[in-house]
Amino acid sequence: MTDSPVPDTTGRCGWCGTDPLYVAYHDQEWGVPERDPRALWEKLVLDGFQAGLSWITILKKREAFRAAFDDFDPEKVARYGEADRQRLLNDAGIVRSGAKIDATISGARIWLNLQDQGRDMSDWLWSFVDGQPIQNEWPSMAQVPASTPESIAMAKALKAEGFKFCGPVIVYAFMQATGMVNDHVTTCHRHAPLSGGQG
């Protein structure tokens, strides 16, 4: 971390630019192993909302999303009815996509159903990388893939359960963000392997 309010991008992955919000996200969150099921579901939902947009757009709206979706508590979201759907469609603070809102509500119900069947959602998602972060060694962002066999397998499994907006590219972004893979380039100060994360 640096004390500069707008850090230099030298020694960072180039995608975060110099926007302080984006730099903080890069330095403090992206690539940090996440094991908490609720946090994983939030990130999967937000990556789905990102489809067709830039991540910085979602990042700037993240607090509004959290407020609109009850801090992404799947038990609360699963109970949303038509009034909640209309509330969300009228909320200018979030991305007002009916299809993505519907996918979030149905996704919460699927998530809870799988938990009720005894599935540990964190363990299940992490199983696609054998439970440990994949440490990549990319000299430049140009070499980082858009999807991998692991993200293709996870996307297929999620879709089989009924989740939407979870194609291999979206899922790979999710895996990068939650530290299932470390795709910080080798010249980035965050490239060093991180711990396996806490639940």
N, C-alpha and C positions, 0 to 999 in steps of 0.2 A: 504494500500500500504506500501511497505517497501523500504528503501533506498538501500538495498543490490542489486548489479547487477545480481546476480544469487540467488534468494531467496530460503530459505529453504521451502520444501513442507509441513512442519508441519503447520497445520491449513488451509490446502487447500484440494480441491478434488485431489485425487491421480493421475487422468488421465493426468494432465498437466506436471508431472515430474518436471525437473529443467531447461529445455530449456528456456532461457529468453523470446523468442518469444511466446512460449506456455504459460508461466506463465503470461506474460503481457495480452495475449488474455483472459486467465481465470480471471484475476483480473479486467480488464477494460471493457470487452465486453460480455463474455458469461453469459447469464442470465439477461442482462440488457434489460428492455422492449424497443423494437424498434417499432415505429409507422410510420416511413417514408416509403411510398410505394416503392420508388426506392431502398432503402436499404433492404427492405424485399425481393424484387425480386432478388437483388444481392445474398442474403444469400440463397434463395431457389435454385438459379442456382448453386452456389458453392457447396451446399450440394448434388445436383445431380451429379456434377463432382466428388464428393468424393466417390461415389458408387464403392466399390471394392478397395478403397484406404484408407489411414489414413488421419485424418483431418490435422495433422501437414504437410503432403505433400501439401495439398491445401493451407494451411496458408502460407507456404514458397513461394508459387507461386501467392499469392493473388494480389500483386501489378502488376505482369505480366498479370494476368487475367484482371485486371481493365484497363490496357493500351490496351490490345488486344480487349476488348469488349467496348471501348468508355465509360469507367467508368460505365458500366452497365446501360446506358441510353436506356430504351426500345424503344424509338422512333428512335434512331439511329440503334440499333441492328435489329429492325424489317425491316429495309430497306436493310439489307445485302443480297448480291447476291452471285453468284458462285465465283467471284474473292475474296470476303471476306472469303468465306468458305475455299478456297485454302490457303489464307493467314494464317488463323487460324490453318489449318492442318499442315502448315510449321513452326508454331511458337513453338520453343522448350521450351519457357518459360511457356507454359501452358500444360494441359493434352490434347494430340492430339487424341481425340476420335471423329470420324466423327458422330457417333450417338448422343453423348452429345452436340456437336457443333450444329447439326441440331435441337436438342431439345431446345437449347437455343434460336436460331433464331425463330423457330416456337412459342416458349413460349412467346417471346417478342410480337409477333403479336397477340397471344391470350390475353395477358395481356392488350394491348392497345384496343383491341376489346371490352373487358369487361368494361374497363374504358369508352369507347365511348358509351356503353349501359347505363352508369350512375352508374356503380358499384364502390364504394369506396373500393379499393383493401385492404387497411389496415383494414378498418372496417370489411370487409368480412372475412379475415383471422383470425382476433381477435375474430370474432363471435363464433368460435369453442371452445373458452374458456370463452364465455360470456363477452368478452371485458376486462377481468382483469386477471392478472397472477395467475396461480394455484400455491399455496405455498405448496410444499411437505416437508416431514419431514423424510428424509432417513438417518439413522445412518451410512450407508456405501454404496459405489458405487455398491456393489454386489446386493443391493436391488432395484436399479433404473431400471425400465423396459425399454425394447427396443422399445416398442410401447404402446399406450394406446387407449382406445375407441375414445378419441378426435383426436389422430393422424390418426387413421383408418378412421374416418369420413372426416377429411380434405383431406387425400390422395384420398379417393373415389370421393370427390367433385372436386378436381384438375384434376384427370384423366377424369372425366366426361366432363370437359371443354376442354380436349385435351392435357393437360400438361403431360410430360414424366419425368422419373427418379424422381418420387415423391411417392414412396411406403410408407407405414406406418412407417417404421424404419427411412427412410430418413426424412420424415416429422416430426417425433418426435425429431430428432436431430435439425431440423430447429426450432421447437417450444422451445426447450431448449435454443438454442443459442440466439433467439430473445426475451427471457424473457416471453414467453407465459406460460411457466412453470418454476418454480425455483427449479432446481434439484441440487443445491449446497448441499452437505451433511451437516448434522447438526453441525459437527465439523469444517466446513470451515468458514473462516472469512467473506465470502461473502454470507453466508446463510441468513442473516437478510433480511426480505422482502424489496424489492425495490419499488420505485414509479411506477405508471402505464406507465411511459414513455412519451416522447414528440413526436409530429408529425412534 
